[in-house]
Amino acid sequence: MEQGASYFGVRDLRHVEADLDRFADEGLNAILHTYSERDQKFYEGTMADIVAASNDRGFTTYVNPWGVGKVFGGEALSQFLGKNPGERQQLTTGSREHAACFNSPTFREFMREWTRSAVELDPDMLFWDEPHWILPDWFDDDEPDDAWVCRCEHCKRRYRERHDAPMPVTEDETVRRFREDSLLEFLNEQMAIAHDHGVENAVCLVPESDADHGIANWERLAEDEYIDLISTDPYWGLFAGDDVDGFVREAVERVTDLASAYDLRSQIWVQGFGLSDEPSTYENIRKVTREAAEGGVDSTFMWGYDGCRSISSIASENPDRVWETYVDALPGASY
């Protein structure tokens, strides 16, 4: 089974190599390197060296658009939004949200450039992490409960082309389907670039994906001709409530069933950030890691390495123990 972690924040190759050697000793065989807008602009050559060092050590290498356009997961900021305020998602109230619009031609071209840059790093896989439309209450509690995105000029124009009618102000099933179509078309376009360069594609959806986030029907994603791996991240500290067992089991079954049906590989992410130093934390880490292996998942990763110790805003209270627990729970690991 593939077993790995996300890796970020270190751009000195000497330190990266030391971490990679440690990860190999601990039993990992895969690594995800975050590739933000900042990385693309200032560290492209460095990132190529980092991916090469990972490849040389036999790791399966992933690269992801960390916070790019803020339509993907990640703590990185987006310069695109600052330079292109008119390309942000627009609420029905007229205000702009903190993410680019999937239907913006300017953003689509920006993403094509990112994708071409990412595949030139020579990874095995591009990892499309939690692609999503913005939910208004993420940023502004004062917005009306029925406000939604996106109703910018690009969306209204494309909606009219599809339906020969103006885009409604009130959200309905046609609007929800349109948003799903738009997100899937966006992913298909980017994944085609990776595929044409001999790089595989993984897509990770949050376990509560629905029409509000953008993809309600995961089968529509699984049947895309360019996807190779389907993933989800059942972060119990964010989504599970009291039933961690049932929550994780459902996520494992969902991706393994889709992978089997559409000849894909499956992946589960284990939460390693924002965790308290309680006995239940370590019990849950072991539980999720082992549930993934026993459920037949092809790949298990933790977000992120060393319990996210280096990101103080989301670091676990005892990041070293979080990491040790994960590594120890991996099948065949040698921590």
C-alpha positions in Angstrom: 0.0 0.0 0.0 1.1 3.5 -0.8 1.7 5.4 2.4 2.8 9.0 2.6 2.3 12.6 3.9 2.1 16.1 2.5 5.2 18.2 2.8 5.5 22.0 2.7 7.3 25.1 3.8 10.9 23.8 3.3 12.7 25.0 0.2 16.3 24.4 1.1 17.2 21.1 -0.7 19.7 20.1 2.0 16.9 20.1 4.6 14.4 18.5 2.3 16.8 15.6 1.6 17.3 15.0 5.3 13.5 14.9 5.8 13.1 12.6 2.8 15.7 10.2 4.2 13.9 10.2 7.6 10.5 9.5 6.0 12.0 6.6 4.1 13.4 5.2 7.3 10.0 5.6 8.9 8.3 3.5 6.2 6.9 6.1 3.9 7.0 5.5 0.1 5.1 8.5 -1.2 5.2 12.3 -0.7 3.0 15.2 -1.7 4.8 18.5 -2.4 2.7 21.6 -2.2 3.2 24.0 -5.2 1.6 27.4 -4.5 1.5 30.5 -6.6 4.5 31.7 -4.7 6.4 28.5 -5.4 5.6 28.7 -9.1 6.8 32.3 -9.3 9.9 32.2 -7.2 10.9 28.5 -6.6 10.1 26.7 -9.8 13.7 25.4 -10.3 14.0 24.6 -6.6 10.8 22.6 -6.7 12.1 20.7 -9.7 15.2 19.7 -7.6 13.0 18.8 -4.6 10.7 16.5 -6.8 13.8 15.0 -8.4 15.3 14.2 -4.9 12.0 12.5 -4.0 12.0 10.5 -7.3 15.6 9.5 -6.7 14.7 8.0 -3.4 11.9 5.9 -4.9 9.0 7.9 -3.5 5.8 8.2 -5.5 5.6 12.0 -6.0 2.5 14.2 -5.9 2.3 17.9 -6.6 -0.8 20.0 -5.7 -2.1 23.5 -6.4 -1.8 24.7 -2.8 -4.3 27.4 -2.3 -4.1 28.5 -6.0 -6.9 30.9 -6.7 -8.2 29.8 -3.3 -10.4 27.2 -5.1 -8.1 24.5 -3.8 -7.3 23.6 -0.2 -4.3 25.1 1.5 -2.9 27.8 3.7 -1.1 29.6 0.8 -2.3 33.1 -0.3 -3.3 33.9 -3.9 -1.6 36.7 -5.8 -4.0 36.0 -8.7 -6.9 37.3 -6.6 -5.1 40.6 -5.8 -4.2 41.2 -9.4 -7.6 40.2 -10.8 -10.3 41.3 -8.4 -12.9 41.2 -11.2 -12.3 37.4 -11.7 -13.5 36.4 -8.2 -16.6 34.5 -7.6 -19.6 36.8 -7.2 -22.5 36.5 -4.8 -26.1 37.0 -5.7 -25.9 40.2 -3.5 -23.2 41.5 -5.9 -20.2 41.2 -3.5 -17.1 39.3 -4.5 -15.8 36.3 -2.6 -12.3 35.2 -1.8 -11.8 32.8 -4.6 -11.5 32.8 -8.4 -14.4 31.8 -10.6 -14.0 28.5 -12.5 -15.7 30.1 -15.5 -13.3 33.0 -15.7 -11.3 32.7 -19.0 -8.5 34.6 -17.3 -8.3 32.2 -14.4 -8.6 29.2 -16.7 -5.5 30.4 -18.6 -3.7 31.1 -15.3 -4.5 27.5 -14.2 -3.3 26.1 -17.5 0.0 27.9 -17.0 0.2 26.5 -13.4 -0.5 23.0 -14.7 2.1 23.1 -17.4 4.6 24.3 -14.8 3.6 21.6 -12.4 4.0 18.7 -14.9 7.5 20.1 -15.8 8.6 19.4 -12.2 8.3 15.7 -13.2 6.0 14.3 -10.5 4.1 11.0 -10.9 0.8 12.6 -10.0 -1.0 16.0 -9.8 -3.2 16.1 -6.8 -6.3 18.3 -7.3 -7.1 19.1 -3.6 -10.7 19.9 -2.6 -11.8 21.9 -5.6 -14.7 23.9 -4.4 -17.0 26.8 -4.9 -17.0 29.2 -1.9 -19.7 29.1 0.7 -20.5 32.7 1.7 -20.6 32.1 5.5 -16.9 31.0 5.4 -16.0 34.7 5.2 -19.0 36.8 6.1 -21.7 35.9 8.5 -23.7 39.0 7.5 -24.5 37.7 4.1 -28.1 36.4 3.6 -28.7 32.7 4.2 -29.9 32.3 0.6 -26.9 34.0 -1.0 -24.8 31.8 -3.3 -22.0 31.9 -5.9 -21.3 32.4 -8.6 -23.3 34.9 -10.6 -20.5 36.9 -12.2 -20.7 37.9 -15.9 -18.8 34.8 -17.0 -21.2 32.5 -15.3 -24.3 34.3 -16.5 -23.0 34.3 -20.0 -22.1 30.6 -20.0 -25.5 29.8 -18.3 -27.3 31.6 -21.1 -25.4 29.7 -23.7 -26.3 26.4 -22.1 -29.9 27.1 -21.2 -31.0 29.8 -23.6 -32.3 31.7 -20.6 -31.0 34.2 -18.1 -29.4 32.8 -14.9 -31.8 32.8 -12.0 -31.3 34.9 -8.9 -32.8 32.2 -6.8 -30.7 29.0 -6.6 -32.5 26.0 -8.0 -31.5 22.5 -9.3 -30.6 23.8 -12.7 -28.1 26.3 -11.1 -26.7 23.6 -8.9 -26.2 21.3 -11.9 -24.6 24.2 -13.8 -22.1 24.8 -11.0 -21.2 21.1 -10.9 -20.8 21.0 -14.7 -18.5 24.1 -14.5 -16.3 22.6 -11.9 -16.0 19.2 -13.7 -15.2 20.9 -17.0 -12.5 22.9 -15.3 -10.9 19.8 -13.8 -11.2 17.9 -17.0 -9.3 20.7 -18.9 -6.5 20.7 -16.3 -6.3 17.0 -16.0 -6.0 16.6 -19.8 -2.8 18.7 -19.8 -1.3 16.4 -17.1 -2.4 13.3 -19.0 -0.9 14.6 -22.2 2.5 15.0 -20.4 2.4 11.5 -19.0 1.5 12.6 -15.4 -1.4 11.0 -13.6 -4.3 12.8 -11.9 -5.7 12.4 -8.4 -8.8 14.4 -7.1 -9.6 14.7 -3.4 -13.1 15.7 -2.4 -14.2 16.6 1.1 -16.4 13.9 2.6 -19.4 16.2 2.7 -19.1 17.2 -0.9 -22.5 18.4 -2.2 -24.0 20.9 -4.6 -23.0 23.8 -2.3 -19.3 22.8 -2.6 -19.6 21.9 -6.3 -19.7 18.1 -6.8 -22.7 16.3 -5.5 -22.4 13.3 -7.8 -18.9 11.8 -7.3 -19.6 9.2 -10.1 -19.5 12.0 -12.6 -16.0 12.8 -11.5 -15.0 9.1 -11.4 -16.0 8.5 -15.0 -13.8 11.3 -16.3 -11.3 9.9 -18.8 -8.3 11.6 -17.2 -8.7 10.7 -13.6 -6.5 7.9 -12.1 -7.1 8.1 -8.4 -10.1 9.2 -6.3 -9.5 10.5 -2.8 -11.3 11.9 0.2 -10.2 13.3 3.6 -12.5 12.2 6.5 -11.0 14.6 9.0 -13.0 13.6 12.0 -12.1 16.8 13.9 -13.9 18.8 11.3 -16.8 16.7 10.1 -17.4 13.5 12.1 -19.2 14.5 15.3 -19.4 11.6 17.7 -19.5 8.7 15.2 -15.9 8.6 14.0 -16.1 4.9 13.2 -19.1 5.2 11.0 -17.9 8.4 9.4 -14.5 7.0 8.4 -16.0 3.6 7.3 -18.4 5.4 5.0 -15.6 7.4 3.4 -13.4 4.3 2.9 -16.3 2.4 1.3 -17.2 5.4 -0.9 -13.8 5.7 -2.5 -13.1 2.0 -2.8 -16.5 1.3 -4.4 -15.9 4.1 -6.9 -12.4 3.0 -7.6 -13.6 -0.6 -8.2 -16.4 0.5 -10.4 -14.4 2.9 -12.6 -11.0 1.1 -12.6 -9.3 3.8 -10.4 -7.1 3.8 -7.3 -8.4 4.9 -4.0 -6.9 7.1 -1.3 -7.8 8.2 2.3 -6.2 11.2 4.2 -5.6 11.1 7.9 -6.0 14.3 9.9 -2.7 15.4 11.4 -3.5 19.1 12.1 -5.4 21.0 14.7 -5.6 18.0 17.1 -5.7 18.2 20.8 -3.3 16.2 23.1 -6.0 13.8 24.3 -6.0 10.0 24.3 -8.9 10.0 21.8 -6.7 11.8 19.3 -4.2 9.0 19.0 -6.9 6.4 19.1 -8.6 8.1 16.2 -5.3 8.4 14.2 -4.7 4.6 14.6 -8.3 3.9 13.8 -8.4 5.8 10.6 -5.1 4.6 9.4 -5.9 1.0 10.0 -9.5 1.3 8.7 -8.0 2.5 5.4 -5.6 -0.4 5.1 -8.2 -3.0 6.2 -10.8 -1.4 3.9 -8.6 -2.1 0.8 -7.6 1.5 0.1 -4.6 1.8 -2.2 -3.0 4.8 -0.6 -3.0 6.4 2.8 -1.6 9.9 3.5 -1.5 12.2 6.5 -1.9 16.0 6.2 0.6 16.9 7.1 4.1 15.8 8.0 5.2 16.0 11.6 1.7 16.9 12.8 1.8 20.2 10.9 4.3 21.5 13.5 5.6 24.2 11.2 2.2 25.9 10.7 1.4 27.4 14.1 -2.2 28.3 13.2 -3.2 24.7 12.6 -0.4 22.7 14.4 -1.5 19.9 16.6 -0.9 20.4 20.4 1.6 17.5 20.4 2.7 17.2 16.8 5.5 14.8 17.4 3.2 12.3 19.0 0.6 12.8 16.2 3.3 11.9 13.7 4.7 9.0 15.6 1.2 7.5 16.1 0.5 7.7 12.4 3.8 6.2 11.3 3.4 3.4 13.9 -0.1 2.6 12.6 1.0 2.2 9.0 1.3 -1.4 7.8 4.9 -2.4 7.8 6.1 0.9 9.1 9.3 0.9 11.2 9.2 3.9 13.3 
